[in-house]
Amino acid sequence: MKTSIPCLGLIVPPAGDQVPDDAAQLYGGRVRFIARSLGIGAVSPQGFAPVIAHVTDRARELRDQGAQAISLMGTSISFYRGPAFTEDLRSAMQEATGVPCTTMSHGIVAGLRALGLRRVAVATSYIDELNDRLVDYLTHSGFEVTAIRGLSITAVPEVHAVTPATLIALAQAAYRQRPGADGVFISCGGLQTREVIEPVEARLGVPVTASSPSGFWDLMRVAGLDPAASGYGRLFRLGAAAAEPGRGVLSRG
């Protein structure tokens, strides 16, 4: 009996309904991903303001195109108004669509918890305003941020152009700024981290997570699928057993 390939939906902040490269690199032909864009003008609160109200509309469009679970695949756009807003946004998406929904900010928290991290060093693409809000978000979620370093980028093309060497150096600098971090988190869904995560894990000897991979890992779990994959670090070697109590799969359909 032929089994249909699951279809998962992504709400992506940049203009253009492009599925991020991480999708194919992580899961190949195991899952069909579809995307709808918000078209943000910049990675900043000012860039998010004109489009944030359209998240539920994009979620409905993805549901109508066959998505069985949906994620808002942007980190700062889902945390910048605080934890209560993040949860309200996820709930609104799910109520509007009737399918399991999540956000990239939910994904990073779930990933950090699955790895058993409490004290985390953070590297980002962000301006200081977003870095401050990220520290607040992570602190509210039960983590201690030992240090945070950002690149002060707001232009979407510049985020995509950040090199692995730059990210490796930034992640190591954040980790070494203050002793005692259990791991490293690299924040911004537009950063390319496939060539970053495992090299930094090897150099520092601690787990490393990043926004886009964590977002895919979380969406797979929410959809009831095995998130295990290769090439993106320790998180993806945990597999389905890493589902967080009380969060995990919302519906298995």
C-alpha positions as a Python dict, from the first residue, in 0.01 Angstrom:
ca = {
    (1, 'M'): (0, 0, 0),
    (2, 'K'): (144, 335, -106),
    (3, 'T'): (195, 587, 176),
    (4, 'S'): (146, 956, 98),
    (5, 'I'): (426, 1196, 187),
    (6, 'P'): (333, 1429, 475),
    (7, 'C'): (284, 1795, 383),
    (8, 'L'): (400, 2060, 632),
    (9, 'G'): (348, 2434, 602),
    (10, 'L'): (596, 2714, 666),
    (11, 'I'): (513, 3081, 715),
    (12, 'V'): (840, 3251, 615),
    (13, 'P'): (920, 3616, 694),
    (14, 'P'): (1109, 3717, 372),
    (15, 'A'): (926, 3801, 51),
    (16, 'G'): (879, 3510, -189),
    (17, 'D'): (721, 3177, -99),
    (18, 'Q'): (1056, 3001, -76),
    (19, 'V'): (1110, 2691, 136),
    (20, 'P'): (1441, 2732, 327),
    (21, 'D'): (1733, 2519, 212),
    (22, 'D'): (1740, 2341, 548),
    (23, 'A'): (1421, 2155, 457),
    (24, 'A'): (1577, 1944, 181),
    (25, 'Q'): (1909, 1912, 362),
    (26, 'L'): (1741, 1780, 675),
    (27, 'Y'): (1457, 1566, 544),
    (28, 'G'): (1502, 1519, 169),
    (29, 'G'): (1201, 1341, 23),
    (30, 'R'): (1059, 1232, 359),
    (31, 'V'): (833, 1538, 380),
    (32, 'R'): (685, 1786, 135),
    (33, 'F'): (722, 2142, 264),
    (34, 'I'): (521, 2435, 128),
    (35, 'A'): (571, 2801, 216),
    (36, 'R'): (380, 3129, 223),
    (37, 'S'): (562, 3454, 289),
    (38, 'L'): (494, 3761, 501),
    (39, 'G'): (727, 3991, 310),
    (40, 'I'): (897, 4170, 600),
    (41, 'G'): (1078, 4492, 516),
    (42, 'A'): (1355, 4446, 773),
    (43, 'V'): (1459, 4228, 1067),
    (44, 'S'): (1335, 4477, 1325),
    (45, 'P'): (1015, 4563, 1513),
    (46, 'Q'): (950, 4830, 1250),
    (47, 'G'): (989, 4573, 974),
    (48, 'F'): (755, 4327, 1147),
    (49, 'A'): (475, 4572, 1232),
    (50, 'P'): (308, 4590, 887),
    (51, 'V'): (287, 4211, 842),
    (52, 'I'): (242, 4044, 1181),
    (53, 'A'): (-138, 4065, 1156),
    (54, 'H'): (-129, 3848, 841),
    (55, 'V'): (17, 3539, 1011),
    (56, 'T'): (-320, 3368, 1058),
    (57, 'D'): (-416, 3444, 695),
    (58, 'R'): (-99, 3273, 573),
    (59, 'A'): (-170, 2980, 804),
    (60, 'R'): (-515, 2935, 651),
    (61, 'E'): (-367, 2948, 302),
    (62, 'L'): (-121, 2674, 391),
    (63, 'R'): (-398, 2463, 544),
    (64, 'D'): (-602, 2506, 226),
    (65, 'Q'): (-300, 2392, 22),
    (66, 'G'): (-281, 2070, 221),
    (67, 'A'): (-52, 2146, 515),
    (68, 'Q'): (-108, 1901, 800),
    (69, 'A'): (89, 2109, 1051),
    (70, 'I'): (223, 2465, 1029),
    (71, 'S'): (505, 2673, 1178),
    (72, 'L'): (579, 3043, 1175),
    (73, 'M'): (943, 3003, 1072),
    (74, 'G'): (1081, 3328, 1205),
    (75, 'T'): (1244, 3367, 1545),
    (76, 'S'): (1246, 3737, 1624),
    (77, 'I'): (908, 3800, 1462),
    (78, 'S'): (759, 3543, 1698),
    (79, 'F'): (934, 3654, 2022),
    (80, 'Y'): (967, 4031, 1982),
    (81, 'R'): (641, 4113, 2159),
    (82, 'G'): (710, 3878, 2449),
    (83, 'P'): (620, 3525, 2563),
    (84, 'A'): (246, 3584, 2606),
    (85, 'F'): (220, 3715, 2251),
    (86, 'T'): (416, 3418, 2118),
    (87, 'E'): (176, 3174, 2279),
    (88, 'D'): (-130, 3374, 2171),
    (89, 'L'): (3, 3375, 1816),
    (90, 'R'): (45, 2998, 1811),
    (91, 'S'): (-302, 2952, 1956),
    (92, 'A'): (-455, 3188, 1700),
    (93, 'M'): (-288, 2998, 1415),
    (94, 'Q'): (-418, 2669, 1544),
    (95, 'E'): (-769, 2800, 1603),
    (96, 'A'): (-779, 2952, 1255),
    (97, 'T'): (-666, 2634, 1080),
    (98, 'G'): (-770, 2337, 1294),
    (99, 'V'): (-429, 2176, 1243),
    (100, 'P'): (-128, 2158, 1481),
    (101, 'C'): (68, 2485, 1480),
    (102, 'T'): (388, 2613, 1633),
    (103, 'T'): (643, 2894, 1597),
    (104, 'M'): (1020, 2901, 1564),
    (105, 'S'): (1042, 3053, 1912),
    (106, 'H'): (856, 2754, 2052),
    (107, 'G'): (1103, 2539, 1861),
    (108, 'I'): (1416, 2698, 2005),
    (109, 'V'): (1287, 2662, 2360),
    (110, 'A'): (1190, 2299, 2301),
    (111, 'G'): (1529, 2226, 2145),
    (112, 'L'): (1727, 2384, 2428),
    (113, 'R'): (1523, 2191, 2684),
    (114, 'A'): (1560, 1864, 2494),
    (115, 'L'): (1938, 1909, 2507),
    (116, 'G'): (1921, 1970, 2881),
    (117, 'L'): (2069, 2320, 2859),
    (118, 'R'): (2012, 2581, 3129),
    (119, 'R'): (2291, 2835, 3082),
    (120, 'V'): (2331, 2934, 2718),
    (121, 'A'): (2559, 3164, 2518),
    (122, 'V'): (2378, 3331, 2228),
    (123, 'A'): (2499, 3456, 1888),
    (124, 'T'): (2256, 3645, 1664),
    (125, 'S'): (2224, 3854, 1350),
    (126, 'Y'): (2019, 4111, 1545),
    (127, 'I'): (2031, 4472, 1650),
    (128, 'D'): (2056, 4539, 2025),
    (129, 'E'): (1682, 4595, 2065),
    (130, 'L'): (1602, 4244, 1945),
    (131, 'N'): (1891, 4096, 2144),
    (132, 'D'): (1744, 4250, 2461),
    (133, 'R'): (1402, 4105, 2383),
    (134, 'L'): (1553, 3765, 2312),
    (135, 'V'): (1728, 3765, 2650),
    (136, 'D'): (1395, 3848, 2815),
    (137, 'Y'): (1220, 3570, 2622),
    (138, 'L'): (1480, 3306, 2711),
    (139, 'T'): (1493, 3417, 3073),
    (140, 'H'): (1115, 3388, 3099),
    (141, 'S'): (1146, 3038, 2951),
    (142, 'G'): (1383, 2930, 3230),
    (143, 'F'): (1727, 2983, 3076),
    (144, 'E'): (2019, 3198, 3185),
    (145, 'V'): (2188, 3382, 2901),
    (146, 'T'): (2557, 3398, 2987),
    (147, 'A'): (2639, 3631, 2697),
    (148, 'I'): (2479, 3753, 2376),
    (149, 'R'): (2655, 3890, 2069),
    (150, 'G'): (2485, 4020, 1755),
    (151, 'L'): (2582, 4136, 1407),
    (152, 'S'): (2340, 4434, 1403),
    (153, 'I'): (2191, 4333, 1067),
    (154, 'T'): (1841, 4438, 964),
    (155, 'A'): (1850, 4386, 585),
    (156, 'V'): (1721, 4041, 488),
    (157, 'P'): (1973, 3984, 203),
    (158, 'E'): (2260, 4066, 441),
    (159, 'V'): (2136, 3803, 688),
    (160, 'H'): (2142, 3538, 415),
    (161, 'A'): (2493, 3646, 314),
    (162, 'V'): (2656, 3591, 655),
    (163, 'T'): (2936, 3336, 608),
    (164, 'P'): (2994, 3021, 814),
    (165, 'A'): (3332, 3160, 922),
    (166, 'T'): (3165, 3471, 1064),
    (167, 'L'): (2909, 3266, 1254),
    (168, 'I'): (3166, 3024, 1391),
    (169, 'A'): (3374, 3314, 1522),
    (170, 'L'): (3069, 3488, 1670),
    (171, 'A'): (2943, 3173, 1842),
    (172, 'Q'): (3283, 3100, 1992),
    (173, 'A'): (3321, 3461, 2111),
    (174, 'A'): (2981, 3451, 2284),
    (175, 'Y'): (3066, 3120, 2451),
    (176, 'R'): (3404, 3242, 2574),
    (177, 'Q'): (3282, 3581, 2691),
    (178, 'R'): (3168, 3439, 3023),
    (179, 'P'): (3253, 3093, 3161),
    (180, 'G'): (2991, 2833, 3241),
    (181, 'A'): (2755, 2811, 2942),
    (182, 'D'): (2608, 2464, 2885),
    (183, 'G'): (2573, 2525, 2514),
    (184, 'V'): (2535, 2778, 2232),
    (185, 'F'): (2226, 2906, 2050),
    (186, 'I'): (2252, 3086, 1714),
    (187, 'S'): (1942, 3297, 1656),
    (188, 'C'): (1782, 3414, 1329),
    (189, 'G'): (1599, 3189, 1089),
    (190, 'G'): (1771, 3343, 787),
    (191, 'L'): (2122, 3243, 892),
    (192, 'Q'): (2279, 2948, 711),
    (193, 'T'): (2407, 2716, 984),
    (194, 'R'): (2458, 2372, 828),
    (195, 'E'): (2835, 2430, 811),
    (196, 'V'): (2842, 2592, 1155),
    (197, 'I'): (2667, 2376, 1414),
    (198, 'E'): (2880, 2063, 1412),
    (199, 'P'): (3215, 2248, 1378),
    (200, 'V'): (3131, 2465, 1681),
    (201, 'E'): (3014, 2160, 1878),
    (202, 'A'): (3346, 1991, 1799),
    (203, 'R'): (3555, 2295, 1894),
    (204, 'L'): (3373, 2382, 2217),
    (205, 'G'): (3258, 2037, 2329),
    (206, 'V'): (2902, 2153, 2404),
    (207, 'P'): (2568, 2128, 2219),
    (208, 'V'): (2486, 2396, 1963),
    (209, 'T'): (2143, 2478, 1823),
    (210, 'A'): (2022, 2731, 1568),
    (211, 'S'): (1689, 2885, 1475),
    (212, 'S'): (1606, 2730, 1138),
    (213, 'P'): (1709, 2372, 1219),
    (214, 'S'): (1533, 2392, 1557),
    (215, 'G'): (1222, 2520, 1383),
    (216, 'F'): (1215, 2224, 1145),
    (217, 'W'): (1290, 1980, 1430),
    (218, 'D'): (999, 2124, 1629),
    (219, 'L'): (754, 2120, 1339),
    (220, 'M'): (833, 1757, 1267),
    (221, 'R'): (759, 1666, 1629),
    (222, 'V'): (440, 1871, 1634),
    (223, 'A'): (326, 1685, 1322),
    (224, 'G'): (395, 1351, 1490),
    (225, 'L'): (696, 1272, 1269),
    (226, 'D'): (1045, 1157, 1365),
    (227, 'P'): (1273, 1467, 1363),
    (228, 'A'): (1601, 1273, 1356),
    (229, 'A'): (1846, 1378, 1083),
    (230, 'S'): (2219, 1406, 1019),
    (231, 'G'): (2453, 1699, 977),
    (232, 'Y'): (2295, 1946, 1218),
    (233, 'G'): (2436, 1846, 1556),
    (234, 'R'): (2334, 1669, 1870),
    (235, 'L'): (1971, 1784, 1872),
    (236, 'F'): (1892, 1579, 1564),
    (237, 'R'): (2047, 1266, 1708),
    (238, 'L'): (1796, 1272, 1996),
    (239, 'G'): (1512, 1169, 1765),
    (240, 'A'): (1147, 1137, 1862),
    (241, 'A'): (1232, 1044, 2220),
    (242, 'A'): (1322, 1409, 2285),
    (243, 'A'): (958, 1526, 2280),
    (244, 'E'): (914, 1766, 2567),
    (245, 'P'): (652, 1664, 2828),
    (246, 'G'): (345, 1876, 2794),
    (247, 'R'): (448, 2020, 2455),
    (248, 'G'): (514, 1740, 2204),
    (249, 'V'): (266, 1629, 1942),
    (250, 'L'): (-61, 1820, 1928),
    (251, 'S'): (-230, 1587, 1683),
    (252, 'R'): (-123, 1274, 1504),
    (253, 'G'): (-400, 1265, 1243),
}
